Amino acid sequence: MANQIIKRKVAMASIRSDDSAGKPSVHSIKYRKVDGTIGYKRHVTKSFQHMPGAGKFRGNINTNHEFLFRNLDEQDPEKQHFRIKIDLLIEVDGMIIDHTNGEYNGNPNFQ
């Protein structure tokens, strides 16, 4: 079965959305790490926490091009929050993210 392809804008809206109780929705994500390997997290939500360090996380994803997640499967609270560059996200909830701005041509080997 082929994976559904969604636009980047739709994927970001889905990740930022809240459930009916006002809590962040839970998603699974697949992403490309900086070293080229593939990472996968089964249960993540958007995060409002600041990352440890000198600089604070800016919440405007249009200017920093990163998304701050909270890994719900991680037991250690110090390791729950992590950042991913938006361009490195591959899938959200099993749906492939089209980062091409409408230039995708239907190639089955697209990733």
Backbone as CSV, one residue per row, in Angstrom:
resi,resn,N_x,N_y,N_z,CA_x,CA_y,CA_z,C_x,C_y,C_z
1,MET,0.839,-1.180,0.000,0.000,0.000,0.000,0.879,1.237,0.000
2,ALA,0.594,2.161,-0.866,1.376,3.386,-0.978,1.032,4.338,0.158
3,ASN,2.044,5.045,0.614,1.817,6.053,1.654,1.148,7.278,1.059
4,GLN,0.321,7.919,1.856,-0.307,9.167,1.444,0.740,10.270,1.499
5,ILE,0.678,11.191,0.567,1.613,12.311,0.519,0.856,13.573,0.917
6,ILE,1.431,14.315,1.865,0.805,15.554,2.311,1.782,16.710,2.148
7,LYS,1.251,17.879,1.989,2.074,19.085,1.864,2.699,19.426,3.214
8,ARG,3.810,20.088,3.157,4.521,20.511,4.368,3.623,21.377,5.259
9,LYS,2.877,22.270,4.651,1.999,23.166,5.403,0.942,22.373,6.190
10,VAL,0.392,21.329,5.578,-0.606,20.484,6.229,0.024,19.705,7.383
11,ALA,1.237,19.202,7.167,1.938,18.460,8.217,2.209,19.353,9.424
12,MET,2.662,20.578,9.191,2.953,21.492,10.290,1.675,21.867,11.039
13,ALA,0.581,22.060,10.321,-0.696,22.380,10.972,-1.161,21.215,11.829
14,SER,-0.966,20.000,11.341,-1.354,18.816,12.100,-0.544,18.687,13.389
15,ILE,0.760,18.920,13.296,1.622,18.818,14.472,1.273,19.901,15.490
16,ARG,0.973,21.095,15.035,0.667,22.200,15.943,-0.725,22.123,16.549
17,SER,-1.585,21.255,16.021,-2.977,21.217,16.467,-3.119,20.633,17.874
18,ASP,-4.215,20.989,18.512,-4.559,20.466,19.827,-5.773,19.558,19.692
19,ASP,-5.947,18.647,20.670,-7.133,17.801,20.657,-8.320,18.569,21.236
20,SER,-9.459,17.919,21.364,-10.667,18.606,21.823,-10.571,19.079,23.268
21,ALA,-9.663,18.485,24.049,-9.482,18.897,25.443,-8.460,20.028,25.574
22,GLY,-7.891,20.472,24.446,-6.918,21.558,24.478,-5.492,21.108,24.731
23,LYS,-5.253,19.806,24.728,-3.896,19.282,24.921,-3.256,19.035,23.555
24,PRO,-1.922,19.137,23.459,-1.266,18.885,22.171,-1.554,17.473,21.653
25,SER,-1.824,17.352,20.365,-2.100,16.049,19.776,-0.822,15.220,19.687
26,VAL,-0.977,13.896,19.728,0.152,12.958,19.720,0.347,12.442,18.297
27,HIS,1.612,12.403,17.843,1.945,11.973,16.487,3.137,11.027,16.509
28,SER,3.319,10.315,15.407,4.562,9.588,15.177,5.298,10.330,14.064
29,ILE,6.625,10.388,14.167,7.405,11.090,13.148,8.593,10.249,12.706
30,LYS,8.936,10.387,11.439,10.165,9.820,10.890,10.956,10.990,10.343
31,TYR,12.254,10.986,10.594,13.074,12.130,10.199,14.471,11.664,9.820
32,ARG,15.146,12.508,9.059,16.530,12.245,8.668,17.430,12.984,9.646
33,LYS,18.355,12.239,10.254,19.302,12.859,11.182,20.374,13.584,10.376
34,VAL,21.115,14.467,11.023,22.149,15.246,10.347,23.210,14.335,9.734
35,ASP,23.473,13.173,10.362,24.474,12.243,9.819,23.931,11.386,8.677
36,GLY,22.654,11.573,8.300,22.074,10.864,7.162,21.259,9.642,7.539
37,THR,21.330,9.183,8.778,20.541,8.029,9.201,19.095,8.460,9.441
38,ILE,18.212,7.486,9.518,16.790,7.751,9.709,16.438,7.529,11.175
39,GLY,15.695,8.477,11.741,15.214,8.355,13.102,13.700,8.235,13.113
40,TYR,13.180,7.627,14.160,11.735,7.439,14.275,11.334,7.590,15.742
41,LYS,10.297,8.332,15.991,9.741,8.481,17.335,8.254,8.144,17.247
42,ARG,7.800,7.228,18.115,6.419,6.742,18.040,5.395,7.696,18.632
43,HIS,5.739,8.366,19.726,4.764,9.221,20.402,5.397,10.560,20.750
44,VAL,5.093,11.580,19.955,5.607,12.919,20.220,4.462,13.925,20.177
45,THR,4.674,15.039,20.880,3.753,16.169,20.815,4.589,17.420,20.613
46,LYS,3.930,18.506,20.254,4.651,19.773,20.225,5.029,20.110,21.657
47,SER,6.092,20.871,21.815,6.560,21.215,23.149,6.621,22.724,23.302
48,PHE,6.365,23.183,24.502,6.437,24.605,24.801,7.619,24.914,25.711
49,GLN,8.410,23.916,26.046,9.547,24.080,26.949,10.724,24.702,26.217
50,HIS,11.634,25.291,26.971,12.877,25.795,26.414,13.924,24.697,26.497
51,MET,14.766,24.620,25.505,15.870,23.676,25.542,16.906,24.178,26.535
52,PRO,17.643,23.277,27.194,18.694,23.736,28.099,19.798,24.447,27.323
53,GLY,20.425,25.406,27.934,21.501,26.140,27.285,21.302,27.631,27.411
54,ALA,22.202,28.370,26.788,22.197,29.827,26.930,21.049,30.473,26.172
55,GLY,20.762,29.989,24.964,19.735,30.621,24.138,18.371,30.023,24.375
56,LYS,17.342,30.830,24.217,15.970,30.359,24.345,15.450,29.951,22.975
57,PHE,14.532,29.000,22.959,13.910,28.544,21.724,12.892,29.581,21.274
58,ARG,12.996,30.034,20.040,12.001,30.964,19.498,10.839,30.154,18.945
59,GLY,9.639,30.501,19.330,8.471,29.727,18.940,8.033,29.922,17.505
60,ASN,8.553,30.895,16.793,8.141,31.160,15.429,8.916,30.246,14.478
61,ILE,8.259,29.194,13.984,8.967,28.235,13.138,9.329,28.818,11.779
62,ASN,8.725,29.936,11.400,9.062,30.561,10.125,10.442,31.216,10.162
63,THR,10.921,31.583,11.352,12.220,32.240,11.437,13.340,31.307,11.871
64,ASN,13.030,30.251,12.617,14.116,29.370,13.048,14.123,28.031,12.316
65,HIS,13.080,27.698,11.586,13.003,26.491,10.761,13.239,25.219,11.553
66,GLU,12.892,25.237,12.829,12.992,24.064,13.688,11.659,23.874,14.390
67,PHE,11.424,22.636,14.775,10.229,22.341,15.540,10.678,21.683,16.829
68,LEU,10.133,22.117,17.956,10.484,21.565,19.251,9.435,20.535,19.633
69,PHE,9.882,19.299,19.855,9.004,18.188,20.195,9.251,17.708,21.615
70,ARG,8.289,16.966,22.126,8.430,16.264,23.396,8.203,14.789,23.115
71,ASN,9.191,13.953,23.434,9.107,12.511,23.229,8.407,11.895,24.438
72,LEU,7.190,11.414,24.246,6.408,10.856,25.350,6.907,9.483,25.785
73,ASP,7.698,8.804,24.954,8.232,7.489,25.304,9.500,7.578,26.147
74,GLU,10.110,8.746,26.241,11.346,8.933,27.016,10.988,9.146,28.486
75,GLN,11.601,8.350,29.359,11.320,8.434,30.791,12.060,9.582,31.474
76,ASP,13.254,9.891,31.005,14.082,10.928,31.613,13.575,12.306,31.177
77,PRO,13.064,13.123,32.117,12.530,14.444,31.739,13.564,15.350,31.065
78,GLU,14.845,15.158,31.363,15.906,15.964,30.754,16.072,15.652,29.267
79,LYS,15.660,14.457,28.839,15.853,14.036,27.444,14.552,14.041,26.642
80,GLN,13.444,14.439,27.249,12.160,14.398,26.548,12.060,15.415,25.427
81,HIS,12.609,16.600,25.599,12.460,17.671,24.626,13.607,17.652,23.627
82,PHE,13.276,17.751,22.348,14.296,17.744,21.300,13.818,18.571,20.114
83,ARG,14.786,19.032,19.328,14.504,19.850,18.139,14.770,19.042,16.882
84,ILE,13.998,19.347,15.849,14.237,18.769,14.522,14.077,19.890,13.511
85,LYS,15.012,19.981,12.584,14.862,20.912,11.467,13.662,20.464,10.636
86,ILE,12.807,21.383,10.302,11.592,21.053,9.558,11.929,20.365,8.236
87,ASP,12.981,20.808,7.578,13.357,20.214,6.290,13.789,18.759,6.413
88,LEU,14.114,18.288,7.615,14.560,16.913,7.808,13.424,15.966,8.173
89,LEU,12.219,16.493,8.373,11.072,15.615,8.634,10.703,14.866,7.356
90,ILE,10.482,13.570,7.481,10.130,12.733,6.330,8.649,12.361,6.365
91,GLU,8.188,11.895,7.532,6.804,11.451,7.670,6.204,11.928,8.984
92,VAL,4.904,12.170,8.954,4.114,12.427,10.153,2.935,11.468,10.097
93,ASP,2.791,10.652,11.121,1.704,9.669,11.205,1.632,8.776,9.961
94,GLY,2.787,8.411,9.429,2.846,7.524,8.272,2.612,8.204,6.933
95,MET,2.370,9.503,6.920,2.145,10.231,5.673,3.431,10.951,5.271
96,ILE,3.862,10.772,4.032,5.089,11.379,3.533,4.883,12.882,3.357
97,ILE,5.851,13.649,3.818,5.773,15.110,3.705,6.410,15.549,2.395
98,ASP,5.661,16.294,1.597,6.149,16.847,0.336,6.723,18.232,0.611
99,HIS,8.047,18.342,0.600,8.724,19.606,0.855,8.981,20.397,-0.432
100,THR,8.500,19.899,-1.567,8.875,20.468,-2.857,8.035,21.653,-3.302
101,ASN,7.065,22.061,-2.508,6.254,23.215,-2.863,5.464,22.973,-4.145
102,GLY,4.914,21.765,-4.285,4.081,21.451,-5.442,4.837,20.918,-6.634
103,GLU,6.129,20.677,-6.516,6.926,20.210,-7.642,7.008,18.690,-7.711
104,TYR,6.378,17.988,-6.780,6.391,16.521,-6.781,5.727,16.007,-8.040
105,ASN,6.368,15.068,-8.725,5.861,14.627,-10.025,5.311,13.211,-10.028
106,GLY,5.086,12.618,-8.853,4.523,11.280,-8.819,5.549,10.172,-8.873
107,ASN,6.824,10.483,-8.746,7.866,9.478,-8.769,7.710,8.541,-7.570
108,PRO,7.548,7.216,-7.789,7.343,6.286,-6.671,8.575,6.160,-5.772
109,ASN,9.742,6.607,-6.226,10.952,6.532,-5.414,11.195,7.805,-4.604
110,PHE,10.192,8.671,-4.560,10.292,9.961,-3.857,10.502,9.743,-2.365
111,GLN,11.494,10.474,-1.797,11.692,10.509,-0.330,12.501,11.661,0.050
